[in-house]
Amino acid sequence: MNAVNTSASTSDWVKRSLQSVWHPCTQMQHHETMPLIPVSHGRGAWLVDMEGKRYLDGISSWWVNLFGHANPRINAALKDQLDQLEHAMLAGFTHEPVIRLSEKLSALTGGVLGHCFYASDGASATEIALKMSFHFWRNQGQTEKQEFICLKGSYHGETIGALAVTDVALFRDAYGPMIRNAHVVASPDARQVKEGGTAIDIARRAAADMERCLQERAGKIAAVILEPLVQCATGFAMHDSEYLRLVRALCDQYQVHLIGDEIAVGCGRTGTFFACENAQIWPDFVCLSKGISGGYLPLSLVMTREAIYQGFYDSDVRRGFLHSHSYTGNPLACRAALATLEIFETDDVLAQNRVKAASITEALQPLAQHHQVKHFRQQGMMWAFDAVFDDANTPAAKTFSRRFFTQALQEELLLRPIGNTVYLMPPYIVNQEEISIVGERMLKVFNQVMGEAA
Ligand SMILES: Cc1ncc(COP(=O)(O)O)c(C=O)c1O
């Protein structure tokens, strides 16, 4: 496992990967100049490549890893589960891991969201929530409620159905004719605050835009979908929790469902287990994925209320929820999730994270004060800032993200900026020494990359 390979075999692995593996979110040609890292193993916050070089996983491997790579407790739970049941279909059958996980998650919402429906990836959870809302209204005889509202800059996944509520031109444009359109309303992104204003003003303004849309079309709207507190994929746009309270009230007033996509922001990322707890509201559907399995196995789920569940409860199969997926409720993935939730409980992770977050914010202060940084922001265990360029149209500015990524690797950091937004989303087990490494080296990389742009 820990064997260190020779550089010759490393380049061979890279070559073979580039020939046979089509990598996601990647223009493959960029790998002519950009490194591809063949990972040998992971330990704690670190990934180690085949030459033994380590990288601190500052983005939790696309926001999934919570308690480190090769976590002994999650490993032990999975090994135990492997000897009992690797998988069984969930139609007509059930098993202990999926029952215990559903009960635990329901308990975390005080029983408000007491029914869990399972899938494997985040985009599928989005689609399930959209379909459930649509079908619920249909079962109620409200067949005209077929439309959805999403926010400007929203990201809910990249399958065809999820793209309908994803407002990212790059991901949508090529597939435009295949995608159904949703109504896109203002984002409460707090970066819009002007001098003398507050994030709450922006939240109110965005909620007013939502209300305009609802006034016009509520009879045709099934649900509003949003990423509570942080729109991660489009540049870590953060907003005040007042927005969630206002939208919850609007959804009640106009009889529209609220879908909270907590795929990225759930599982303690924002400081509370569910991001919506920050606003003391519950959506009608909550989507979870990524961190729920500790970053071990593909698992996603949609939680919903008793009233919505009852809207499908009938003798007629066609009134039941129609979504079949082979790996629904996979026991291994559920067991990894149970081990993850157990760590939250036994280690009082949310309290520990509050202390850790303060220390990370302190370590990032030189960056926060940097004259080429604006909108330094933080929510729970997420940090982001925007790089400022004199001219954003220069090639150096346009290639900032890739150059930062490459330079960070040189400094043993895995960081992947989104455009000119640099963000940090480390696993929760990051220790004080690693926090210092992140603070010092992120600053060094930023200075180097901005120096090249000058
Ligand atoms: C908020 C949000 N929703 C949905 C998704 C899609 O999840 P997946 O990549 O597992 O399909 C993501 C992925 O980054 C996300 O951040």
The ligand as a MOL file (V3000), in Angstrom:
LIG
                    3D

  0  0  0     0  0            999 V3000
M  V30 BEGIN CTAB
M  V30 COUNTS 16 16 0 0 0
M  V30 BEGIN ATOM
M  V30 1 C -24.9070 21.9990 -4.4200 0
M  V30 2 C -24.6250 20.8200 -5.2990 0
M  V30 3 N -25.6530 20.1160 -5.7900 0
M  V30 4 C -25.4790 19.0330 -6.5660 0
M  V30 5 C -24.2050 18.6200 -6.9060 0
M  V30 6 C -24.0200 17.4270 -7.7990 0
M  V30 7 O -23.4730 16.3680 -7.0940 0
M  V30 8 P -22.7710 15.1770 -7.9140 0
M  V30 9 O -21.4990 15.7470 -8.4590 0
M  V30 10 O -22.5420 14.1070 -6.9180 0
M  V30 11 O -23.7330 14.7880 -8.9940 0
M  V30 12 C -23.1040 19.3320 -6.4320 0
M  V30 13 C -21.7330 18.9410 -6.8010 0
M  V30 14 O -20.7780 19.6350 -6.6150 0
M  V30 15 C -23.3120 20.4620 -5.6120 0
M  V30 16 O -22.3020 21.1900 -5.1420 0
M  V30 END ATOM
M  V30 BEGIN BOND
M  V30 1 1 1 2
M  V30 2 1 2 3
M  V30 3 2 2 15
M  V30 4 2 3 4
M  V30 5 1 4 5
M  V30 6 1 5 6
M  V30 7 2 5 12
M  V30 8 1 6 7
M  V30 9 1 7 8
M  V30 10 2 8 9
M  V30 11 1 8 10
M  V30 12 1 8 11
M  V30 13 1 12 13
M  V30 14 1 12 15
M  V30 15 2 13 14
M  V30 16 1 15 16
M  V30 END BOND
M  V30 END CTAB
M  END
